[in-house]
Amino acid sequence: MEEFRVKTKIVLGQGWAQHLSGRKRVLVVTDHFMAKSGKVSVVTAAAERHGAQTLLFSDVCADPDVETVTAGVSALLSFMPDCVAAFGGGSAIDAAKAILFFAKKQQPLPDTMFLAIPTTSGTGSEVSRFAVITDHEKEIKYPLVDDQLLPDIAVLDPQFTVSVPPSVTADTGIDVFTHAIEAYVCTARTDFTDAMAESAIRLVYQNLLTAYRQPDDLEARQKMHNASCMAGIAFSNAGLGLNHGMAHALGARFHIPHGRANGILLPYVMSFNAGCHDKLTRLIHLDGSSVRQSALQLIRTLRRFMEKLNMPSTIHQAGVDRADFEDALDTMAEAALADRCTAANPRECTCEDIKNIYRQAFTGRSV
């Protein structure tokens, strides 16, 4: 039986603060930078204008870990908010998801509204049933997948993304592209997820370079926000694939930003999967005379795209030492194979297949 779920109410642009009306206690989950810079005050001030008491939990770092989630659960159960507002990139939203998820396992929170306000256009976490939590001791990322993780309201306001550094715009934008491509070819895709993925691919292709080169272009920023959200809906319903399974393992071991890891791996995973689907190349008018030719044309286009975004094209260029890479290869391949995302990949793979793809991505060998 096929299903397509869109639980989250999506609010475009300004006017989102009205949804805080009537809330008495608002827990705001964010990261150190948003708190220290004062940017999070846009949320706390809005809540206080509506008469709510606020508590700021700003312990979130990139790749939120088990310890952060545990501390957040304690803060939430002590404060007992009727609203949790996540403000930041995917890490802040994922942390808020996990905090709420595990807090509800300890105590019922029936009237708690979950508001997600992304400040990057990349993860789609504001509308997905996924969250990724890191165990730094084991150097493993754990994807959580559950309908309870879905926020009640997602705010897509491009004003919050304008000050994002160009490198983050590039990394998160390629993450959107990867989400859409993997959702478009994964084994659980449907006509509904295809529609979302197709739109996201087009929007990224048409707007990412503009958002990267002209950060103040609010139209391009809004389009990238929309693309991220659509890709999030697509993969939340359909799943992802091998690329994300490998990126999770690579990022956990070598601390490469998630979107960047996805972008480095994507040409090689696409090459491995070539022959499964050729229709996605038609979305950006790159049809070839054969499935393989179409796939190769899309791979070349992706590489040129990443060059224009000044992104590394190999794992080695991302700063990983060869000896360290070889030492970690077996462990990463096993983790990628066991990752829940990998199960939806359109082509079955073995641990040896994954090691070969990693090696190609390390050296940049032609595919």
C-alpha positions as CSV (number, residue, x, y, z in Angstrom):
1,M,0.0,0.0,0.0
2,E,1.3,3.4,-1.0
3,E,0.9,6.5,1.2
4,F,1.9,10.2,0.9
5,R,2.0,12.2,4.1
6,V,2.3,16.0,4.6
7,K,1.4,16.6,8.2
8,T,3.3,19.9,8.5
9,K,1.7,23.2,7.8
10,I,4.1,25.3,5.6
11,V,4.2,29.1,6.1
12,L,5.9,31.1,3.4
13,G,7.6,34.4,4.2
14,Q,6.7,36.7,7.1
15,G,3.7,36.6,9.4
16,W,4.7,33.4,11.1
17,A,4.8,34.8,14.6
18,Q,1.0,34.8,14.8
19,H,1.3,31.0,15.4
20,L,2.8,31.7,18.8
21,S,-0.4,33.4,20.0
22,G,-1.8,31.7,23.0
23,R,1.4,29.8,23.9
24,K,2.5,30.2,27.5
25,R,5.9,28.6,27.6
26,V,8.2,28.4,24.6
27,L,11.4,26.3,24.5
28,V,13.7,27.7,21.8
29,V,16.3,25.2,20.5
30,T,19.2,26.7,18.6
31,D,23.0,26.6,18.3
32,H,25.8,28.5,19.9
33,F,26.2,30.9,17.0
34,M,22.6,31.9,16.8
35,A,22.5,32.5,20.5
36,K,25.8,34.4,20.7
37,S,25.1,36.6,17.7
38,G,21.6,37.5,19.0
39,K,19.9,36.2,15.8
40,V,17.7,33.9,17.9
41,S,16.1,37.0,19.5
42,V,13.7,37.3,16.6
43,V,12.0,34.1,18.0
44,T,12.3,34.8,21.7
45,A,11.1,38.4,21.2
46,A,8.1,37.2,19.1
47,A,7.1,34.7,21.8
48,E,7.4,37.3,24.6
49,R,5.3,39.8,22.6
50,H,2.6,37.2,22.7
51,G,2.9,36.9,26.4
52,A,4.9,33.7,26.6
53,Q,7.8,32.8,28.9
54,T,10.8,31.6,27.0
55,L,13.7,29.2,27.7
56,L,16.7,29.1,25.4
57,F,18.5,25.8,24.8
58,S,21.5,26.7,22.7
59,D,23.8,23.7,23.3
60,V,23.4,22.4,19.7
61,C,26.5,22.0,17.6
62,A,27.0,20.7,14.1
63,D,26.0,17.0,14.0
64,P,24.0,17.0,17.3
65,D,25.1,14.1,19.5
66,V,23.5,11.9,22.1
67,E,24.7,14.0,25.0
68,T,23.1,17.2,23.6
69,V,19.8,15.4,23.1
70,T,19.9,14.1,26.7
71,A,20.6,17.6,28.1
72,G,17.8,18.9,25.9
73,V,15.3,16.3,27.2
74,S,16.1,17.3,30.8
75,A,15.6,21.0,30.0
76,L,12.3,20.3,28.3
77,L,10.9,18.1,31.1
78,S,11.9,20.7,33.7
79,F,10.4,23.6,31.7
80,M,7.3,21.8,30.3
81,P,6.7,24.1,27.4
82,D,3.5,24.1,25.3
83,C,5.7,25.1,22.2
84,V,9.1,24.0,21.0
85,A,10.6,26.3,18.4
86,A,13.7,25.1,16.5
87,F,15.7,28.0,15.0
88,G,18.7,27.2,12.9
89,G,20.0,24.8,10.3
90,G,19.4,21.1,10.1
91,S,21.4,20.4,13.3
92,A,19.1,22.6,15.4
93,I,15.9,21.2,13.9
94,D,17.2,17.5,14.2
95,A,18.2,18.1,17.8
96,A,14.7,19.6,18.6
97,K,13.1,16.6,16.9
98,A,15.1,14.1,18.9
99,I,14.6,16.0,22.2
100,L,10.8,16.0,21.7
101,F,10.8,12.4,20.6
102,F,12.6,11.1,23.6
103,A,10.9,13.4,26.1
104,K,7.5,12.1,25.0
105,K,8.7,8.6,25.7
106,Q,9.3,9.7,29.3
107,Q,6.2,11.8,29.8
108,P,3.1,12.7,27.7
109,L,3.2,16.1,26.1
110,P,-0.2,16.3,24.3
111,D,-0.4,20.1,23.8
112,T,3.1,20.9,22.7
113,M,3.3,22.5,19.3
114,F,6.5,22.0,17.3
115,L,7.6,25.0,15.2
116,A,10.6,24.6,12.8
117,I,12.3,27.7,11.4
118,P,15.2,26.8,9.1
119,T,18.0,29.3,8.5
120,T,19.6,27.3,5.7
121,S,18.1,25.8,2.6
122,G,19.3,22.3,2.7
123,T,18.2,19.6,5.0
124,G,14.4,19.7,4.5
125,S,14.3,18.7,8.2
126,E,11.4,21.1,8.8
127,V,9.1,18.7,6.9
128,S,10.8,15.3,7.1
129,R,10.2,12.3,9.4
130,F,14.0,11.9,9.7
131,A,16.6,13.2,12.2
132,V,20.3,12.3,12.4
133,I,22.0,12.0,15.7
134,T,25.7,11.3,16.1
135,D,27.6,9.1,18.6
136,H,31.0,10.7,18.6
137,E,32.5,7.9,20.7
138,K,31.6,5.3,18.1
139,E,31.9,7.7,15.2
140,I,28.5,6.7,13.9
141,K,25.5,8.7,12.8
142,Y,22.1,7.2,13.6
143,P,19.1,8.2,11.4
144,L,15.8,8.3,13.4
145,V,12.8,7.7,11.2
146,D,9.3,8.2,12.7
147,D,6.1,10.2,12.0
148,Q,6.4,11.7,15.5
149,L,9.4,13.7,14.3
150,L,7.4,15.8,11.9
151,P,7.0,19.4,13.0
152,D,3.6,20.9,13.2
153,I,4.6,24.2,11.4
154,A,7.5,25.0,9.1
155,V,8.4,28.6,8.4
156,L,10.1,29.3,5.1
157,D,11.3,32.9,5.4
158,P,14.2,33.8,3.1
159,Q,15.3,36.7,5.4
160,F,16.7,34.1,7.8
161,T,19.1,32.7,5.1
162,V,20.6,36.0,3.8
163,S,23.6,36.1,6.2
164,V,24.6,32.4,5.6
165,P,28.2,32.2,4.4
166,P,28.5,31.2,0.7
167,S,30.2,27.9,1.5
168,V,27.2,26.9,3.6
169,T,24.8,28.0,0.8
170,A,26.8,25.7,-1.5
171,D,26.9,22.7,0.9
172,T,23.3,22.9,1.8
173,G,22.2,23.5,-1.8
174,I,23.9,20.4,-3.0
175,D,22.3,18.5,-0.1
176,V,18.9,19.6,-1.5
177,F,20.0,18.3,-5.0
178,T,21.0,15.0,-3.5
179,H,17.8,14.6,-1.5
180,A,15.7,15.2,-4.6
181,I,17.8,12.9,-6.9
182,E,17.8,10.0,-4.4
183,A,14.1,10.3,-3.7
184,Y,13.5,10.4,-7.4
185,V,15.2,7.0,-8.1
186,C,14.7,5.1,-4.8
187,T,12.7,2.0,-4.6
188,A,9.7,3.5,-2.7
189,R,9.2,6.5,-5.0
190,T,5.6,7.3,-6.1
191,D,4.0,9.7,-8.6
192,F,3.5,12.1,-5.7
193,T,7.1,12.0,-4.5
194,D,8.3,12.3,-8.1
195,A,6.4,15.5,-8.5
196,M,8.1,17.0,-5.4
197,A,11.5,15.8,-6.4
198,E,11.2,17.0,-10.0
199,S,10.3,20.5,-8.8
200,A,13.1,20.6,-6.3
201,I,15.7,19.5,-8.9
202,R,14.6,22.3,-11.3
203,L,14.5,25.0,-8.6
204,V,18.0,24.0,-7.4
205,Y,19.4,24.0,-10.9
206,Q,17.9,27.4,-11.7
207,N,18.5,29.2,-8.4
208,L,21.5,27.8,-6.4
209,L,24.2,29.7,-8.2
210,T,22.3,32.9,-7.9
211,A,21.8,32.4,-4.2
212,Y,25.5,31.6,-3.9
213,R,26.8,34.6,-5.9
214,Q,24.1,37.1,-4.9
215,P,23.3,36.4,-1.2
216,D,20.8,39.3,-1.0
217,D,18.6,38.0,-3.8
218,L,15.5,37.1,-1.8
219,E,13.7,35.6,-4.8
220,A,16.5,33.0,-5.3
221,R,16.7,32.4,-1.6
222,Q,12.9,31.8,-1.4
223,K,13.1,29.4,-4.3
224,M,16.0,27.5,-2.6
225,H,13.9,27.4,0.6
226,N,11.0,26.0,-1.4
227,A,13.3,23.4,-3.1
228,S,14.6,22.2,0.2
229,C,11.1,21.8,1.6
230,M,9.9,19.9,-1.5
231,A,12.9,17.6,-1.5
232,G,12.3,17.0,2.2
233,I,8.7,16.0,1.6
234,A,9.8,13.8,-1.2
235,F,12.5,11.8,0.7
236,S,10.4,11.8,3.9
237,N,7.8,9.8,2.0
238,A,10.0,7.8,-0.4
239,G,13.3,7.5,1.3
240,L,16.9,8.2,0.2
241,G,19.6,5.8,-0.9
242,L,23.2,4.7,-0.9
243,N,24.6,8.2,-1.3
244,H,23.2,9.3,2.1
245,G,24.2,6.1,3.8
246,M,27.8,6.6,2.7
247,A,27.7,10.4,3.5
248,H,26.6,9.6,7.0
249,A,29.5,7.3,7.6
250,L,32.0,9.6,5.9
251,G,30.9,12.6,7.8
252,A,30.8,10.9,11.2
253,R,34.4,9.6,10.7
254,F,36.0,12.7,9.1
255,H,33.7,15.6,10.2
256,I,33.0,16.7,6.6
257,P,29.9,18.9,6.4
258,H,26.9,16.7,5.4
259,G,26.0,18.5,2.2
260,R,29.6,18.6,1.1
261,A,30.0,14.8,1.7
262,N,26.9,14.2,-0.3
263,G,28.2,16.3,-3.2
264,I,31.6,14.6,-3.3
265,L,30.0,11.1,-3.4
266,L,27.1,11.8,-5.7
267,P,28.8,11.4,-9.1
268,Y,30.3,8.1,-8.1
269,V,27.0,6.7,-6.6
270,M,25.1,8.0,-9.6
271,S,27.6,6.1,-11.8
272,F,27.1,2.9,-9.8
273,N,23.3,3.3,-10.1
274,A,23.4,4.2,-13.8
275,G,20.9,2.3,-15.8
276,C,18.2,2.3,-13.1
277,H,16.5,5.5,-14.3
278,D,17.3,8.0,-17.0
279,K,14.3,10.3,-16.8
280,L,15.7,12.6,-14.3
281,T,18.3,13.9,-16.8
282,R,15.4,15.2,-18.9
283,L,14.4,17.7,-16.2
284,I,17.4,19.8,-17.1
285,H,17.4,18.9,-20.8
286,L,20.4,16.6,-20.8
287,D,18.9,13.6,-22.7
288,G,21.5,11.3,-24.3
289,S,21.2,8.5,-26.8
290,S,21.3,5.9,-24.1
291,V,20.7,5.5,-20.3
292,R,24.4,5.4,-19.7
293,Q,25.1,8.5,-21.9
294,S,22.3,10.4,-20.1
295,A,23.7,9.5,-16.7
296,L,27.3,10.5,-17.7
297,Q,26.0,13.8,-19.0
298,L,24.2,14.5,-15.7
299,I,27.4,13.6,-13.8
300,R,29.5,16.0,-15.9
301,T,26.9,18.7,-15.3
302,L,27.0,18.1,-11.5
303,R,30.8,18.3,-11.5
304,R,30.8,21.6,-13.4
305,F,28.1,22.9,-11.0
306,M,30.2,22.0,-8.0
307,E,33.3,23.7,-9.5
308,K,31.3,26.9,-9.8
309,L,30.4,26.6,-6.2
310,N,34.1,26.1,-5.2
311,M,33.4,22.8,-3.6
312,P,35.9,20.0,-3.3
313,S,35.4,17.2,-5.8
314,T,37.2,14.4,-3.9
315,I,37.5,13.1,-0.3
316,H,41.2,13.9,-0.5
317,Q,40.5,17.5,-1.5
318,A,38.2,17.8,1.5
319,G,41.3,17.3,3.8
320,V,41.3,13.6,4.5
321,D,44.7,11.9,4.7
322,R,45.1,8.7,2.6
323,A,46.3,6.5,5.4
324,D,43.5,7.7,7.7
325,F,41.0,7.0,4.9
326,E,42.3,3.4,4.3
327,D,42.2,2.7,8.1
328,A,38.6,3.8,8.3
329,L,37.4,2.3,5.0
330,D,36.1,-1.1,6.2
331,T,34.3,0.5,9.2
332,M,32.7,3.2,7.0
333,A,31.6,0.7,4.4
334,E,29.9,-1.5,7.0
335,A,28.2,1.4,8.5
336,A,27.0,2.7,5.1
337,L,25.6,-0.8,4.2
338,A,23.7,-0.9,7.6
339,D,22.4,2.6,7.3
340,R,18.6,2.8,6.9
341,C,18.9,5.1,3.9
342,T,20.8,2.5,1.9
343,A,18.0,0.1,2.0
344,A,16.0,2.2,-0.5
345,N,18.8,2.4,-3.1
346,P,17.7,1.4,-6.6
347,R,20.6,-1.0,-7.1
348,E,21.6,-3.6,-4.5
349,C,25.2,-3.3,-3.3
350,T,27.7,-5.1,-1.2
351,C,30.3,-3.9,1.3
352,E,32.9,-4.3,-1.5
353,D,30.9,-2.2,-3.9
354,I,30.8,0.6,-1.3
355,K,34.5,0.4,-0.6
356,N,35.1,0.7,-4.4
357,I,32.9,3.8,-4.6
358,Y,34.7,5.4,-1.6
359,R,38.0,4.7,-3.2
360,Q,36.8,6.4,-6.5
361,A,35.6,9.3,-4.5
362,F,38.9,9.6,-2.7
363,T,41.1,9.7,-5.8
364,G,38.6,11.4,-8.2
365,R,39.1,8.6,-10.7
366,S,37.1,9.0,-13.8
367,V,33.7,7.2,-13.7
